[in-house]
Structures are given as structure tokens and as C-alpha cells.
Amino acid sequence: MNAVITGATKGIGKAIAEKFGSEGFNLALCARTNKDVDALYDELHQKYPDIEIIARVCDVSEKKDLKSFADEIKSTWDDIEVIVNNAGIFLPGSIHKEKAGTLEKLMKTNLYSAYYLTQFLIKNMIREKRGHIFNICSTASIMAYHNGGSYGISKFALLGFSKNLRHELIPHHIKVTSVIPGATLTASWEGSGHPDERFMKAEDVANAVWSAYTMSPSTVIEEILLRPLQGDI
């Protein structure tokens, strides 16, 4: 079984890579920094020596980088079971105060990356009439936050993409799940001043993704909404 995960070197992406790797999945992973990609490859290869790992530097905001990553995956594997569109960035701000280009940068990274990678890889799933796509959204996909700005816009759009994709892929027996996590203990929250226990653990999100994947072929979990026990931050 083969799984593709973007933004895989940190936080939720890394936790999902760890989970699927521990379950025997071959992994195709990408992130922006060569040092982080190499470190993740070494770590996972040492833990799970029997799985195949493709680990590449890829700026997901660049369509050509995504195509190169997808082309390598397709030339290596005949089928893809899971795609996790996880890569994303957070830039706080108010719409009326944001710097020029903020919306474009967030849309390219948080939405277009999922759109294009899915488009590049989906034919393999359609051919096999099976597969599962997970789009890592956010509670910012379902409600407005202070200083959410263009980040909130991009995450609302990602959820809309997921809903439309789910509808389109029903005839092809491909599942689509929108994962909607609240505040999770990742690098995005460093320096927030909140204690660690106030956040969800990335491993909890990964376990929720795995649980959705293990449903029978006749069932799809369309949305997974997770929040810290004490509510939003």
C-alpha cells in the first residue's frame, strides 16, 4: 500500500507519516527544506526499514514542483491508496490591513497545492476504483477567527474543494475526508504562551485519520472535527 503526504516533516503531517509507516505503508513525502526532508527520511527508514520511502524537497505553492513530485511517484508506483493534502502555512492578519500578495500566497499553498496534486494523481485511483483522499483543513474552515484574514479564506476554500471532490468521486468508489482540527501542538503555535496541555496532540489527529481510513469500503467519514478538550484558543 502506498500513501502520499505533503508537508510531512513537522506537526500533523509527520504524525500521519509515522502512523501510516508503522502500519506498513510505503510513503511518498515532501516538504520545503532539504535538511528536514533528509532528517525525516533517515528517521523513518531506521524505524521502518521494510517500507519504501520517497522523500523530496517540494515547494507546494509551485505547480511545477508538485508535478515533478507527482511524476516521480507515478513512475515508481503503479497505484496510490492514500493522498494526504496536509501542507499549509499560517499568516495572521486582517483582510483590510494585509500586505499585497498575502491572499495569493496563502491560496497557492493551502488550496492550489491540494487541487493540483490531487489532479496529477487522481487518474491512478480512478483506474483502480479505490483510494482515500484526506484534506487537512482547520476549524478556520468553518468559522471566522480574529486575525484569521486570508488564512481563513484559504481554509474555507479547501473545505469547499473537499466537498466538491467528494461528490465527484462517488461514482469512482474513492473516499474523500475533510479533517478539521482545532489548535494542535505544532510549530505554528510556538511562543503562544499557552501550556502544552491546552493543545491537541498531532498524534491524535493522525489516529483519527487512520480510523477513518480503516472504515469498511461501504462507509466514508466525510468530516472529522477535532478540538482541544477546553475549546478553541
Secondary structure, 3 states (H helix, E strand, C coil): CEEEEECCCCHHHHHHHHHHHHCCCEEEEEECCHHHHHHHHHHHHHHCCCCCEEEEECCCCCHHHHHHHHHHHHHHCCCCCEEEECCCCCCCCCCCCCCCCHHHHHHHHHHHHHHHHHHHHHHHHHHHCCCEEEEECCHHHCCCCCCCHHHHHHHHHHHHHHHHHHHHHHHHCCEEEEEEECCECCHHHCCCCCCHHHCECHHHHHHHHHHHHCCCCCCCCCEEEECCCCCCC
